């Protein structure tokens, strides 16, 4: 596998992941010296999933894209944005493994913070794992139900307890 870092400096700016990625995987590709972008077309039509990172590599045999450094994912079809230190896109399994200070935000405000997150694309499911001795944090925006045209009353902050006399 050849990476952009292995090319002479004069050719580094012209290095294209297109040399490493099959045409079916790429919808669009733009490179700058700092950020590499790969856009994969997901099955079922033109629904791009864009991953930006400092470095990206593609292993043609395993069909795995590895992105490292300031990883950003944008998946408008699922209204998702994510950031992480590293991401691996397993094209055969249709899965993305994020690691290192992962933050995933869904339009509407739902979010996940964890050390590692696996996103199963076809299932629309996330599996999140924390750092040692820590927890995963998820924030879900919950709509209050309306009762008779009025919003439901919020639950009391502390539930009342019965005291035995």
matplotlib code that plots the C-alpha trace (Angstrom):
import matplotlib.pyplot as plt

x = [0.0, 1.4, 0.6, 0.9, 3.7, 5.9, 5.9, 8.5, 7.5, 7.0, 4.3, 2.7, 0.3, -0.8, -1.2, -4.7, -6.4, -7.9, -4.8, -5.7, -9.5, -11.6, -13.8, -16.9, -16.0, -15.3, -18.0, -15.7, -12.2, -10.3, -6.9, -5.0, -1.6, -3.5, -6.8, -7.8, -11.4, -13.0, -16.7, -18.1, -21.4, -23.6, -25.8, -29.4, -28.6, -26.3, -26.2, -22.6, -20.8, -17.9, -14.9, -12.2, -8.9, -5.2, -4.3, -6.3, -5.3, -7.2, -6.4, -7.8, -7.6, -9.7, -11.6, -11.0, -10.5, -8.5, -8.6, -6.3, -6.0, -8.8, -11.4, -14.7, -17.6, -20.6, -23.6, -26.5, -28.8, -28.8, -28.4, -25.2, -21.9, -19.0, -15.5, -12.8, -9.1, -9.4, -12.1, -12.1, -14.8, -15.3, -17.0, -17.9, -19.5, -21.0, -19.6, -17.6, -15.4, -14.5, -11.9, -10.3, -12.6, -15.6, -18.4, -21.5, -24.2, -27.6, -29.7, -32.2, -29.7, -29.2, -25.5, -23.0, -19.6, -17.4, -13.9, -15.0, -18.1, -19.2, -21.8, -23.7, -24.9, -27.6, -29.1, -28.7, -27.3, -24.5, -22.5, -20.5, -17.7, -16.1, -12.5, -11.4, -13.2, -15.4, -18.9, -20.5, -22.6, -25.7, -28.0, -31.5, -33.9, -37.3, -40.5, -43.1, -46.5, -49.4, -52.5, -55.7, -53.8, -51.4, -47.9, -47.6, -46.3, -42.7, -42.0, -41.0, -37.3, -37.3, -40.0, -42.0, -41.3, -43.7, -42.6, -43.5, -44.7]
y = [0.0, 3.4, 6.5, 10.1, 10.6, 8.2, 10.4, 13.1, 16.5, 18.0, 15.4, 15.4, 18.2, 16.3, 13.0, 11.6, 9.0, 8.0, 6.0, 3.9, 4.0, 2.2, 4.5, 2.9, 4.1, 7.7, 10.1, 13.1, 13.7, 16.9, 17.1, 19.9, 19.6, 19.6, 17.7, 14.8, 14.2, 11.0, 10.7, 7.3, 6.5, 4.3, 1.7, 2.6, 5.7, 8.7, 9.3, 10.5, 9.9, 12.3, 11.7, 14.4, 13.7, 14.7, 11.3, 8.6, 5.2, 2.6, -1.1, -2.6, -6.1, -5.6, -2.6, -0.6, 3.2, 4.4, 8.1, 9.5, 13.0, 15.5, 13.1, 14.6, 12.7, 14.2, 12.0, 14.2, 11.3, 10.3, 13.8, 12.9, 14.6, 13.1, 13.9, 11.6, 11.0, 8.0, 6.3, 3.1, 2.6, -1.1, -0.9, -4.6, -4.6, -1.1, -0.2, 2.7, 2.4, 5.7, 6.0, 8.7, 11.4, 10.5, 13.0, 12.2, 14.8, 14.1, 16.9, 17.8, 17.7, 14.0, 13.3, 10.7, 11.2, 8.1, 6.8, 4.3, 4.1, 1.7, 2.9, 0.1, 2.0, -0.4, -0.7, 2.9, 1.7, 3.0, 0.9, 3.2, 2.2, 4.5, 5.0, 2.9, 4.0, 6.4, 6.4, 7.0, 10.2, 10.4, 13.3, 12.7, 15.5, 14.4, 16.0, 16.5, 15.0, 17.3, 16.7, 18.5, 21.1, 21.9, 20.5, 17.8, 18.9, 18.1, 15.3, 16.6, 16.9, 14.6, 12.0, 12.2, 9.4, 7.9, 8.0, 5.3, 6.5]
z = [0.0, -1.0, 1.1, 0.2, 2.8, 0.8, -2.3, -2.9, -1.5, -5.0, -5.7, -2.2, -3.1, -6.2, -4.5, -5.1, -3.2, -6.5, -7.0, -3.9, -4.0, -6.6, -8.8, -7.4, -3.9, -4.8, -5.7, -5.4, -4.1, -3.2, -1.6, 0.1, 1.9, 5.3, 4.6, 2.5, 1.6, 0.3, -0.6, -0.8, -2.6, -0.4, -2.0, -2.9, -4.9, -4.7, -1.0, -0.2, 3.0, 3.2, 5.4, 5.9, 7.7, 7.8, 6.3, 4.5, 3.3, 1.3, 1.4, -1.9, -0.6, 2.5, 1.1, 4.3, 4.3, 7.3, 8.2, 10.8, 12.4, 12.8, 11.3, 10.3, 8.8, 7.2, 6.2, 5.1, 4.2, 7.9, 9.2, 11.0, 11.7, 13.6, 14.7, 16.0, 16.1, 13.7, 11.6, 9.6, 6.9, 6.2, 2.8, 2.6, 6.1, 5.7, 9.1, 10.4, 13.5, 15.2, 18.0, 20.0, 21.5, 19.4, 19.1, 16.9, 16.4, 14.7, 13.4, 16.1, 18.9, 19.7, 20.4, 21.6, 23.3, 23.7, 23.2, 20.6, 18.5, 15.8, 13.3, 11.5, 8.4, 7.2, 10.7, 11.6, 14.9, 17.1, 19.6, 22.0, 24.4, 27.0, 28.1, 31.1, 34.3, 32.4, 30.8, 27.5, 27.3, 25.2, 24.9, 23.5, 22.7, 24.0, 23.0, 25.7, 24.9, 24.7, 26.8, 25.9, 23.9, 26.7, 27.3, 29.9, 33.3, 33.9, 36.4, 39.9, 40.4, 43.4, 43.8, 47.0, 49.6, 52.0, 55.6, 57.9, 61.3]

ax = plt.figure().add_subplot(projection="3d")
ax.plot(x, y, z, "-o")
ax.set_aspect("equal")
plt.show()
